[in-house]
Amino acid sequence: MTASSGMAGNGQAPYVLALDIGTSSVRALLFDATGTGVDNVHIQRTYPLLEADDGEIAVDADMLVTATSEVIDEALAAAGPLAQHIAAVATDTFWHSLVAVDTNGKPLTPVITWADTRPRDAAHELARQLDQRAIHQRTGAMLHASYWPAKLLWLQQTQPDAFASAAQYLSFGEYLHRHLLGRSVCSLCMASGTGLLRTHERVWDDELLRVLNIRREQLPPLGDLRDALRGLAPRYSERWPALRDVPWYPALGDGVTANIGSGCTTPQRIALTVGTSSALRALVPLDGAGITSPDGLWLYLLDARRGVLGGALSEGGNLFAWMEATLRVPRLAEAEAEITKLPPAAHGVTVLPYLAGERSLGWHGEARATFAGIGAKTTPYELLRAGIEALAYRIGAVYERLARALNLPASVPQVIGSGGSLLGSPLFQQIVADVLGIPLYPSRDTEASSRGAALLALEALGILPDVTSMPPNLAAPIQPDLSHHEIYRQAAARQEELYQRLLGS
């Protein structure tokens, strides 16, 4: 259990309990009627992943339900009498997860996460069969190992018994709600992250279902932000009487809730989130103007009227952790003083930082990390800096593509940073600002995903007006060093040359 910081008092009733289920930990936090976090109600529990050399990165579904239930226990205990004034439960989870369940709702597979690269060959097979560009325009997603089409084909090929026995396929958010409430709604937000939803029509894609041999009834029922469920299953009703009859809103993708929680609610404010992985996203209106999915980027939904356009990298804090463990250097927070002494990009090392395959911009699921240019005198700290800079270059490439897609000059958008791996490293923040060549605005809302989920619940309850009108809460901007920007521009070009040699366009 960890206590939050920077949260003010007990706030103003009513309250929203927010469940934030990330790739490595689950949190339960309490927010008041203004969207302000409540002191001492910030419970976090880490959990183990199922990892293997073949690319598996999955989670035991029931273990994760147990971990979530236990943080709810602790949060309600920490809330004390405030628990009686909880008006709703909001949930955000990692996008793109898949678990197959039988007719009794029991899991036939673990929860296969976005980072699992085992379906990469299945993605290539689908790309050979289908018009990938047309599917990208219809669904907003590429044919890639992180999305459901490749996962489902891989499951059919490698686990035919589980595939044949599957009554339904769910994201973890729906699986959790079925345990706790006995039923679930798949939000348009979560459905758009599967790669199976026709984004503008908001229906499952018939061609993909046919090719994958999936029936519509095997996919969860769709709903929108306000389609809440009430009434806990009996054993949870007894366990959490304060939550028995309150609305539980459908689970949302943690990426888009981070936009809401950090105030990135217009196309001019781009959210940069770096946690376990990294992403840049902008909220866009779906006003019938026919917003398309630009090459390399994706288009998901927040709800029926708001979309989220962006790009994602499979690396973030996981890259830092891998380098720390492999190079046997101190944690980045402790090593920053030494790394900061090193001149920018002076190590001569070029890195492709793909530990779990590439997503944006090239979507090469088979990509692996590459360090080129290591010499006899290259030090571990130089390699660590090279890896940090390499991640910043890929963030810069996504940013440039996104700014063009939004039809904005690259210097116009305000980039607002959130996520522990970014906000926890002043050095990384400075490198990102230097690479982008524009100021980086750190968000003061350190729990942007959970706060965003709570704000959307407060909007649905009618307690708050349209959350897109709420201003961001920002720290002083990190100003770029333009002399470093030029150095990094050249180093990013060397990275792109290596990328083209090894992976192609």
N, C-alpha and C positions, 0 to 999 in steps of 0.2 A: 504494500500500500504506500502510495506517495501523496503528500499534500501538495496542493497547487500553490502557485505564487501569483501575485498581482491580481487577485480577485478580491472584491470589496464586500465585506460584511455578509449579512443574510439576504440583502436585497429586498425585492418587492414581489409579493405573491401575485398570481400563481406561478408555479415553477414547472420546468420541463426537465425530466430525467433523460439525458442523452447517452446512448450507447455507441461507442466508437470502436469498431472491430477492425483493427489493422492487420497487416501481414505478420507481425511478430508479437503484438500485444493487444489486449482488450481493455477499454477504459469505460468507467461510468462516472458522469459528471452531472452536477445540478446547475441549471441556469434559471435566473429569475425572469420576471415579465419584461425586462428591458434587454434580455440577452446577455446579462452579466453573470459570470461564473460566481458561484457561492463558495465562500471560504470552507476549506476542509472537506469538501465533497468532491474529491478527485481521486478515484480509485483506479489503479492500474495493475494488471497482471500479465506477465509475459507467458508465452506458451511455446512448446517445441513444434517445429515443422518436421514433416516426413521428407527427408532428402536422400537422394541416391545419385550415383555417378552417371546414370542414364538420363539425368535431367529432371527427375521427379522433384517437385517442390509442392507438397500437398499438406493437408491438415486432417486429423481425425475429427469427423463431424461432431460426434457426441462429446468428445473431450472439449471442443470449443464451446458447445452448448453449456457444459458444466462450468467452464471458466467464466463465461458470460453471466451465468446465474449467480456465481459466487461474488462477482464484482457488484451485481445488483444488491445482493445481501449486504455487502459492506457499505455501499453507498446509502442505502436506506437507514442503516444503523448510524452512519455518520450524519445523516440529515436530521435525525431525531424528530422533533415535533414538526419540522418543515415538511416531512414526508406526507403529512396529511393534506398538504396544499399542492401536491403534484397534480397538474392538470392533464399531462400527456407524457408519453414516452416516444422519443425520436431515436432512430437508428441509422447509422451510416456504416457501411462495410466496404472492404476492398472490392473493386469491380472485377467482372469477368470470371468469377469462380463458378464451378460446376460440380454438383453431386447428384448421382443417380439414386433414386429411392424405389423400393418395391411397393406393392399394393398396400402394405401396412405402414408405409412411411419410413421404413428402416433403410439405412444407407447401404447401397451395394458397392459404393466406392468411397474413398476419402474425398474431401473437398479438394478438387484440382484447382490450383491457384493460377493467376495470371503469369507467374514466373516459371511455370512448369513447361519445359521445352520438349518433352517427349513427343507431342503431336506435330513437330516441325515437318516431318516427311509427309504426314497427312495433309498439311497446309499446301505443300508443293504439289501433291497429287490433285487437290481441288483446283489449284491455280491452273493446272494443265487442262482440266476438264471444263472449266467455267470461264466466263468473261469477268476477270477480276475487276477491271475498271467499272463495269456496269454494277457489280455487286457493291463496290466501294461507294458508288453514288447512291445506291438504294438503301444500304444499311449504315453508311458512315464509317464502316470498318473494313480493314483489309482481311484477306485470307491468310491468317497467321496463327501460330501455335497458341497465342494467348486467348483467342476467341473460341466460342462454342463450336462452329462448324468443324474446325480441325480437331478439337477435342472429341467430338462425337464420332467422327470417322475413325480416329485413333482408337477410341474405346471399342467400336464395332470390330476393328481388325485385331486388337490385342486382348480384349476381354469379352468375347462373344456371348458368354453366359450372362454376364452383367448387363450387356446391351439388350439381350433378348428378354431379360427379366424386368427391365426398368419400366415402372409404371409412369414415372415422371422424372423430369430433370429440373433442378432448382439451383438458384444461387444460395449462398449460405444465409443471407437475410431471410429468405422464405423458409428455409429449413429451420432456422431458429424460431420464427414466429409459429410454425406448425407445432413445434414442441411446446411452446409457452401458451399459445392461444388455440391450438387445435386446427387452425386454418391460416391462410396467408394470402396476400395480394402481391403480385410482382409489379413494382412501380415501372412506369415508362422509362424512368431513369435507369433502373437496373437492367431492364429488357434491352435498352439501346446499347448497353455495354456487352451484350452477348455476341453481337455480330450477326444475329438472326432476325432482327427487327427492321422492317422497312420504316425508316426514320420519319419520313413526312406523312405516310399513310397510317403509321402507328399500328401495324398488324405484322404478324409473323410472315416471313418471306417464303412463298409457296415453292419456288424453284429450289431453294436450299433444303427445305423439308423433304421434297421429293428425292433429291440426290442423296440425302443423308438417311433416307428411309425412316423418317420421324413423323409421327402423327401429331396433329395439332393438340389433341388431348394429353399428349405427353409433355406439353409445355405449360407453365403455370398461367393462371388467369391474370389478365392485365388490369392495372388500375392507375390512378393518378395520385398526386401528392395528398389530397384530402380524403382518400378512400381508406380511412382508419378502421381498425377492428377493435372491438371491445369484448371483455369477458375472458379472463384467464382460464386455462384448464384447471380442474379442481385442485390438484396438488400445489400448483403455483398460486392459486387464489388464496389458499390457506397460508402459504409461505409469505406472500406479499399482499396483505389486505389493502394497503394504500394504493396499489396498482390494479386492483380487481376490476374496476369498472371504467377506468380512464381510457381514452383512445390511444392505441398503439399505431403510429403512422407507418406506412410501408417503408422498408429499408431503401436507402438512397446510396449512390456511389460516393465514396469519401472524397473523390476528386472534386466533384461539383459542389459538395457542401463546403469544401475548403475555400472555393471561390466566394460563396455567400458569407462564410465566417470571417474572411479577411477583407470584405468590402469590394471584391472584384466583380462587380455586378453590371458593368457596362463594357462594350468592346474596347473602350479606351484604357481600361484597367486590366492588365494581364496578370494572372496569378502564376507565380513560380513556386511550386511546392517541392521540397526535397526532404523526403523521409527515407524509407527503405529504398524507394525508387524516386524518379524525378518526373515532373510534368509541367507544362505551360498550358494555360487554358484561359479562354475568354468567353464570357456569357454573351449570347447573341439572340436577338428576337427571332421567332419563327413566325413571320408576318405574311407568309404566302409569297414572299419574294423569290422563293426557290433557292435558298442557300445550299450550296453544293459542298462536297468534301474535297478540298484541295489535295493534290498528290502529297503523300507522306504524312498527312494529318488525318484526324478522325473527327466525326461529328456525332455526339451523343445528345441525349435529351436531359433536361432537368424536369420538365413537365410538358404538357401539350402545347404550351406557348413559348417556352424558352429552351434554347439549345446551348450546348457547350462545345466550342471548337478548340482543338488543341492537338498537342503531340506529347508522347510519353517516352521516357527512357527506362529501361529495366534496371538501371544503376542509379545509386544515390548513396545513402549511408551504408548499404551493403558493400559497395566498392571500397569505401574507407575502412570498414571492418575487415574485409578480406586482405587489404594491403597491410594493415596493422598486424594482423595475425601472421601473414606470410613473410613479411619483411622483419618481423619481430622488433617493431618500433613502438614507442608509447602511443597511447590513444591520441587522436588528432588534437584534442583539447590541450594535451600536455606537450605535444610535439610542435605546436604552432610557432613558438618562439624561435625554434631552430629553423623551421621551414621558411618563416618570414624573412630570415636573413639571406635566403637564396634569391638571386636575381630572377625575374620572370623569364621562363622558357630558356634558361641558359644551360640547362643540363644536357641538351642535345638528344633527348629521348622523345620519341613520338609514340603515343598510346592510342589504341582502339579499346575502349573500356568495357567490352561486351562480355560480362560474366554469365549472363543468362539470355544470350541472343539479342539481336537488335530489334527494337520496335521503330519508332520514328527516327529518321525519316525513310530509311531504306527497307525496313521490315524483313531483314535477313535473319530468320529464326535460327539458322545454323551458325551464325557469327560467334566467334570466341575472342576473348581478350588477347591483344597483341602488344608487346612492348618491343619497339625497334630502336636501335641506336645505343644500346647499353655498352659501355666500355669498361675496361679494367678498373678505372677510378670512379665509376659511378657509385654513389652512396645510396643507402636505403632512404635517406631523407630526400634525395633528389628524385628517386623513383616515386616516393609518396607525393611530392609536389607535382611531378609529371602526371600522375593519375588524377589528382585534383584538377589540374589545368585541363586535362583531356575531357573530363566530364563537363567542365565549363564550356569548352568548345562545342560539344554536342548540344548543350543547352542553347548556345548562341545560334547554332544552325537552325534549331527548331524555332527560336524566336524570330529570326529573319523570315522564315517561311510563313509563320503565323501573322506577322505584321503585314506582309504582302497580301495574304488571304483576306485580312480585314480591311484592305485598301487604305492603309495608314502608312505614312512615312515611318521608317524604323525608329526615329527619335521621338515620335508623338506619344505612343502608349506609355502609361505609368506602370512599371513592373513592380509588383508587390510580392515580397518574399515571405514564405511561411514554411513550417516543417522543421523538426528538430535538427536534422543534419545540416540545414542551411543556417538557421538562427543560432545554432550552437557553435558556429565557427566564424569569427570575424574575418579570418584569412580567406575562407571560401567566399564569403559575401563580397570582399574586396575584389577577388579574382573574377567573380561573375560580373560585377559592375565594370571592371576593366575590359573584359571580353566583349560585353554588350556595348560599351562606350556611352552608356547613359546611366543616370542614377538608379540605384536599387533601393526600394523603400521597404525596410523590414516591418512586418506587421507586429503590432503589440499584442494581438490576440493569438497567444501561443498555441491554443487548442482550436485552430480554425475549423477543422472538419466537424468536431462535435458541436461547436458553437453554431456553425452553419445549419446543421440538422435541427438544433433547438430553435433557431430563428425561423426556419421554415415551418416548424410545428406551431410556433407562436403566430405566424402569419395565417396558417390554416385555422387556428382557433379564433381568429379575429381580434387577437390582443395587440398585434402589431400590424401597421399598414404594409404595403408592398415592401419587402425587404430590400429590393433593388434601390430604394431611395436612401438607405442608411449609409452614411459616410464611413470610409475606412478609418481605423485607429492606427496611425503610423508612427514609427520612430523616425528620428532624423535620417535623411537619405544617405546612403553610401555613395560618395561622389567618385566617378571614374578617374583614373590617372590616364590621360589621353596618350602619353608617351608609352605606357604599358599596353594600351589598346592597339597601337600599331605593331608592337612586338607580338602580341597575341594574334593579331590578324594574320601575320606571316606564319606563325606556328600552326594556326588552325588550317591554313592552306596546305601545310605539310601533312597534317593529319588527313585532310581530304584526299591528297594524292595517295597516301598509303591505303586509305579506304577504297579508292577506285582500283588500285592494283590488286587488292585481296578480295574485294566483294563485288566490284562493278557498280553500276548505277543503281 
